[in-house]
């Protein structure tokens, strides 16, 4: 699936990025002779011998798609990456399996049996910066506390992760293909009114993965539960009434995630909810079409709120015009989250609020505190575009009890509360000339079904 040439070009690009990060760090008076990337260490639950589910440190996963803890990758300028791959001799647990991937042909690989052996095999790396989650292991390597996650070095690496290489984009594409199989299965069974638990199981089976292989906990929500943004329960009973349904589910390929949401309306749904779903879907398509290199992501977010104000006004959910609704902040309880986020090795990928390659933060405006991405888009960025429109009692309560209560049709809102909410999400690659929707060609939306 992944060609040797594609991954070799990826590593060559990362060698250049790492060298540039070392140069930038030296300019900020933090010179290092190289970088040690650590996959991370296994951690047990408090007062227990059971390990927390292991997640590889993303900066390591960008270099080597090998599962399991304790591996090291050492980068020295002018040399190939060297991977110290830990495969324990163990009969209690299954050793991490190798993967069908050309990494071993593109870097030097040294097999070892433990973290201790990896540290010994890496040799003298005391002059390196350490990128990883275990200061204890860094100390074992002879790396001082000041070189653990050094700020400028890590900031430069975080910044560069925003722009995906062709290899990384292909991994996200494949993650989208895997997710598409799950979404198709759920779409068929949803029409039959299956329970959340049954639909969740059908998704995993069709996608060919376990829950631990999912990039995040699937959101499978009938009716009012779709207004809980990160709903995680899976009810075992058939839905009553089963008028509205939301699925937010993705997949992974070599550590890279897809993240897709669809909302559906069935027989018995309130006609205003159906109209709102149609309009949110159409607005999402307009927002995707507006993605372009150089555009600040905040502009897209504000465009989403303008569109939401129009929907609320045109459908009579608010009784004032769209401009007034936007000016008074009436859209915010209905769209309380950001329009989306960067996507990659993390579902909410790093660097979305980063100001420059050397660090710093671009905070979101006070009125939009949950916006995860504020930097301008650039070719190679992969972002989600996920507007929503929700009926959430706790967020609507201040409006209901406030001085602008007359601006809203509360009888209509109360009729829509049992429908929950709407979200439509796709993964979009920014290109030099526009954008490529990575998920919509694979997973049709409500209007296309």
C-alpha positions in Angstrom: 0.0 0.0 0.0 2.8 2.5 0.9 5.7 2.5 -1.5 9.3 2.5 -0.4 9.9 5.7 -2.5 7.0 7.5 -0.9 8.2 6.8 2.6 11.9 7.4 1.7 11.0 10.8 0.4 9.0 11.5 3.6 12.1 10.6 5.7 14.3 12.7 3.6 12.0 15.7 4.1 11.9 15.1 7.8 15.7 15.0 8.0 15.7 18.5 6.6 13.0 19.6 9.0 14.9 18.2 12.0 18.1 19.8 10.8 16.3 23.1 10.5 14.8 22.7 14.0 18.2 22.1 15.4 19.5 25.3 13.7 16.6 27.3 15.0 17.1 26.0 18.5 20.8 26.9 18.4 19.9 30.4 17.3 17.9 30.6 20.5 20.9 29.6 22.6 19.8 25.9 22.9 22.3 24.0 20.7 22.0 20.2 20.4 24.0 17.6 18.4 20.9 15.7 17.4 17.5 14.6 18.5 16.3 11.4 20.3 12.7 10.6 19.6 11.1 8.2 22.1 7.9 6.2 21.4 6.9 6.5 25.1 6.7 4.2 28.1 3.9 1.9 29.3 2.2 3.3 32.4 0.0 1.4 34.8 -3.2 2.6 36.4 -2.8 3.9 40.0 -2.2 1.1 42.5 -2.8 -1.5 39.8 -0.7 -3.8 37.6 -2.9 -3.1 34.5 -1.4 -0.8 31.9 -3.2 2.2 30.6 -3.9 1.9 26.8 -0.6 2.9 25.2 -0.5 5.7 22.6 2.7 6.3 20.8 4.3 9.8 21.1 3.2 11.5 17.8 6.6 12.9 16.9 8.0 9.3 17.1 5.1 7.9 15.1 5.9 10.4 12.3 9.2 8.7 11.8 8.5 5.0 12.5 5.1 3.3 12.3 6.0 0.5 14.8 3.6 -0.3 17.6 4.5 -0.6 21.2 6.5 1.4 23.8 10.2 2.1 24.4 11.5 2.3 20.9 14.0 5.1 20.1 14.8 7.0 16.9 18.1 8.9 16.9 18.6 11.7 14.4 22.1 13.2 13.7 22.6 15.8 11.0 24.1 14.2 7.9 23.1 10.7 8.9 20.1 8.4 8.3 17.6 8.0 11.1 18.4 5.0 13.3 15.6 3.1 14.9 16.2 1.0 18.1 13.2 -1.3 17.9 12.2 -3.0 21.1 10.6 -6.4 20.8 10.5 -8.0 24.3 11.0 -11.7 24.8 7.8 -12.3 26.8 5.2 -15.0 27.4 2.8 -12.9 29.4 1.9 -10.5 26.6 2.0 -10.7 22.8 5.0 -9.0 21.4 4.2 -6.0 19.2 3.8 -7.3 15.6 5.7 -5.9 12.7 3.8 -3.9 10.2 3.4 -4.1 6.4 5.4 -1.0 5.8 8.7 -0.2 4.1 10.2 1.6 7.1 13.0 -1.0 7.6 14.3 -0.4 4.1 14.5 3.4 4.6 16.3 3.7 8.0 18.9 1.8 10.0 17.1 -0.6 12.3 18.7 -2.1 15.4 16.6 -4.8 17.2 16.7 -4.9 21.0 14.7 -6.7 23.7 14.2 -3.9 26.3 14.3 -0.2 27.0 17.6 -0.8 28.8 19.1 -2.4 25.7 17.8 0.4 23.5 19.5 3.0 25.7 22.7 1.0 25.7 22.6 0.5 21.9 21.9 4.2 21.3 25.3 5.0 22.8 26.4 8.5 23.8 23.4 10.8 23.1 24.0 13.2 26.0 24.3 16.1 23.6 20.9 15.5 22.1 17.5 17.0 22.7 14.9 14.5 23.9 11.4 14.5 22.4 9.1 12.2 24.3 7.0 11.6 27.4 9.5 10.1 29.9 12.1 12.3 31.6 13.1 9.2 33.5 14.2 7.5 30.3 15.9 10.7 29.1 18.0 10.7 32.3 18.9 7.1 31.7 20.2 8.2 28.3 22.4 10.8 30.0 20.2 13.7 28.7 19.8 16.5 31.2 16.5 18.0 32.3 17.0 21.2 30.3 17.2 19.1 27.1 13.9 17.3 27.7 11.2 18.6 25.4 13.3 21.8 24.7 10.8 24.6 23.9 12.1 26.0 20.6 13.2 22.6 19.2 9.7 21.1 19.9 7.9 24.2 18.6 9.7 23.9 15.3 8.8 20.3 15.0 5.2 21.0 16.0 5.0 23.7 13.4 6.3 21.5 10.6 3.7 18.8 11.4 1.0 21.1 10.1 2.2 20.6 6.5 1.7 17.0 5.6 4.1 15.2 3.2 2.6 13.1 0.3 3.2 10.0 2.5 1.2 11.5 5.3 -1.7 12.5 3.0 -1.8 9.0 1.6 -2.1 7.6 5.2 -5.0 10.0 5.9 -6.6 9.0 2.6 -6.4 5.3 3.5 -7.8 6.1 7.0 -10.7 7.7 5.2 -11.2 4.6 3.0 -11.3 2.4 6.1 -13.8 4.8 7.8 -16.0 4.8 4.7 -16.7 1.1 5.1 -17.8 1.6 8.6 -20.0 4.6 7.8 -21.7 2.6 4.9 -22.5 -0.2 7.2 -24.0 2.1 9.8 -26.0 4.0 7.2 -27.7 0.8 6.1 -28.5 -0.4 9.6 -29.5 3.0 10.9 -32.4 3.0 8.4 -33.7 -0.1 10.3 -33.6 1.6 13.7 -30.9 -0.5 15.3 -29.6 0.4 18.7 -26.5 2.6 19.3 -24.6 -0.5 20.6 -25.5 -2.5 17.5 -24.5 0.3 15.2 -21.2 0.8 17.0 -20.4 -2.9 16.7 -21.3 -2.9 13.0 -19.0 0.1 12.4 -16.0 -1.7 14.0 -16.7 -4.9 12.1 -17.1 -3.2 8.7 -14.0 -1.1 9.3 -12.0 -4.2 10.5 -10.8 -2.7 13.7 -11.2 -2.9 17.5 -12.1 0.0 19.8 -8.4 0.3 20.7 -7.6 0.8 17.1 -10.0 3.7 16.7 -8.5 7.2 16.7 -11.2 8.3 19.2 -14.3 6.9 20.9 -17.0 6.6 18.3 -20.0 8.9 18.8 -23.1 7.0 17.8 -26.2 9.0 18.9 -29.9 8.8 18.4 -32.1 11.8 18.9 -31.4 14.0 22.0 -28.0 12.3 22.7 -26.5 14.0 19.5 -26.6 17.3 21.5 -23.9 15.9 23.7 -20.8 16.8 21.8 -18.6 13.9 23.0 -21.3 11.4 23.7 -19.8 8.0 24.6 -22.5 5.8 25.9 -24.0 3.2 23.6 -27.6 2.4 24.5 -28.7 -1.2 23.9 -32.4 -0.5 23.3 -33.9 0.5 20.0 -34.3 4.3 19.6 -37.6 6.0 20.7 -38.6 7.6 18.4 -35.4 7.3 16.3 -36.1 10.4 14.2 -32.6 11.9 14.1 -29.2 10.2 14.1 -25.6 11.3 14.3 -22.4 9.3 13.8 -18.9 10.8 14.4 -16.4 8.0 13.7 -13.0 7.7 12.0 -10.2 5.3 11.5 -6.4 5.1 11.5 -3.6 4.2 9.1 0.0 4.0 10.4 -1.0 6.4 13.2 -2.8 8.9 11.0 -6.5 9.6 11.6 -9.6 10.3 9.7 -12.5 12.1 11.4 -15.9 12.2 9.8 -19.4 13.1 11.0 -22.8 12.6 9.3 -26.3 13.5 10.6 -29.4 11.8 9.2 -33.1 12.5 9.5 -35.7 9.7 9.4 -39.5 9.6 9.2 -41.1 11.5 12.0 -38.4 14.1 12.4 -39.7 17.7 12.9 -39.9 19.4 9.5 -37.8 22.4 10.8 -35.1 20.0 11.9 -35.1 18.4 8.5 -34.8 21.8 6.9 -32.0 22.8 9.3 -30.1 19.7 8.4 -30.4 20.4 4.7 -29.1 23.9 5.2 -26.2 23.0 7.5 -25.2 20.4 4.9 -25.3 23.0 2.2 -23.4 25.5 4.4 -20.7 22.9 5.1 -20.2 22.5 1.4 -19.8 26.3 1.0 -17.2 26.3 3.8 -15.2 23.5 2.3 -15.2 25.4 -1.0 -13.8 28.4 0.8 -10.7 26.6 2.1 -7.6 28.1 0.5 -3.9 28.6 1.2 -3.3 31.9 3.0 -6.8 32.1 4.5 -6.9 32.5 8.3 -8.9 29.7 9.8 -10.7 32.2 12.0 -12.3 33.7 8.8 -13.9 30.3 8.0 -15.2 30.0 11.6 -16.8 33.5 11.5 -18.3 32.5 8.1 -19.9 29.5 9.8 -21.5 31.7 12.4 -22.9 34.0 9.7 -24.4 31.0 8.0 -25.8 29.7 11.2 -27.4 33.1 11.9 -29.1 33.0 8.5 -30.4 29.4 9.1 -31.8 30.4 12.6 -33.5 33.5 11.2 -34.8 32.0 8.0 -36.3 29.0 9.8 -37.9 31.2 12.6 -35.8 29.7 15.4 -34.8 33.3 16.2 -37.3 36.0 15.4 -34.7 38.7 14.5 -32.7 39.1 11.3 -29.4 37.3 10.8 -27.3 40.3 11.4 -29.0 41.1 14.7 -28.7 37.4 15.8 -25.0 37.4 15.0 -24.3 40.7 16.7 -26.1 39.6 19.9 -24.2 36.3 20.0 -27.4 34.2 19.5 -25.5 31.8 17.3 -23.0 30.7 20.0 -25.4 28.5 22.0 -26.4 26.7 18.8 -22.8 26.4 17.5 -20.7 26.2 20.7 -17.6 24.5 19.3 -14.9 25.6 16.8 -15.4 25.0 13.1 -12.7 22.3 13.1 -9.1 21.6 13.7 -5.8 20.3 12.2 -5.8 16.6 11.6 -2.9 14.1 11.4 -1.1 11.9 14.0 -3.5 13.4 16.5 -7.2 13.9 15.9 -6.8 17.4 17.2 -3.4 17.8 15.7 -0.7 19.9 17.3 0.2 23.5 16.3 -3.2 24.9 15.4 -2.8 27.9 17.7 0.9 28.3 17.2 2.1 31.8 16.3 5.4 31.1 14.6 7.9 28.3 14.0 9.8 29.3 17.1 6.6 29.1 19.3 4.1 31.5 20.8 0.4 31.3 20.7 -2.4 32.8 18.6 -5.3 32.7 21.1 -8.8 32.6 19.7 -11.1 35.6 20.2 -12.9 35.7 23.6 -16.3 35.1 21.9 -15.0 31.8 20.3 -12.9 30.2 23.1 -13.1 26.7 21.8 -11.7 27.4 18.3 -8.7 25.0 18.1 -7.1 26.5 14.9 -6.2 30.1 14.5 -3.2 30.1 12.2 -3.5 30.8 8.5 -3.9 27.7 6.2 -1.0 26.6 4.1 -0.5 24.0 1.4 -0.2 20.6 3.0 -2.4 21.4 6.0 -5.2 18.9 6.6 -8.2 20.4 8.5 -11.7 19.3 9.5 -14.7 21.5 8.5 -17.5 20.6 10.9 -20.2 23.2 11.4 -23.1 22.2 13.7 -26.4 23.3 15.0 -27.5 21.9 18.4 -30.4 22.3 20.8 -28.6 22.1 24.2 -30.8 23.0 27.2 -27.9 24.2 29.4 -26.6 26.6 26.8 -30.0 27.9 25.8 -31.1 28.5 29.5 -29.3 31.9 29.8 -31.0 33.1 26.6 -34.4 31.7 27.8 -34.0 33.6 31.1 -32.2 36.7 29.8 -33.2 40.1 28.4 -33.3 38.9 24.8 -35.6 35.9 25.4 -38.2 37.5 23.1 -35.7 37.1 20.2 -36.3 33.3 20.1 -39.3 31.1 19.4 -39.2 28.9 22.5 -42.2 26.8 21.5 -40.4 25.8 18.3 -37.1 25.2 20.2 -38.8 23.0 22.7 -40.3 21.0 19.9 -36.8 20.6 18.4 -35.0 19.6 21.7 -35.8 15.9 21.3 -34.0 15.9 17.9 -30.6 16.8 19.6 -28.3 18.3 17.1 -26.7 18.4 13.7 -23.0 18.1 12.7 -21.5 17.5 9.3 -17.7 17.0 9.1 -15.2 16.3 6.3 -11.4 16.2 6.2 -9.9 18.7 3.8 -6.4 19.0 2.3 -5.2 22.5 1.5 -3.5 22.6 -1.9 -1.5 25.3 -3.7 -4.5 26.1 -5.8 -7.4 25.3 -3.5 -8.4 22.2 -1.6 -9.1 18.5 -1.9 -12.0 17.0 0.1 -10.5 13.7 1.3 -13.7 12.2 2.7 -16.8 13.4 0.9 -16.1 11.4 -2.3 -16.0 8.3 -0.1 -18.8 9.1 2.4 -21.9 10.8 1.0 -23.8 13.3 3.0 -27.5 13.6 3.9 -28.4 15.5 0.7 -26.6 13.0 -1.4 -28.2 9.9 0.1 
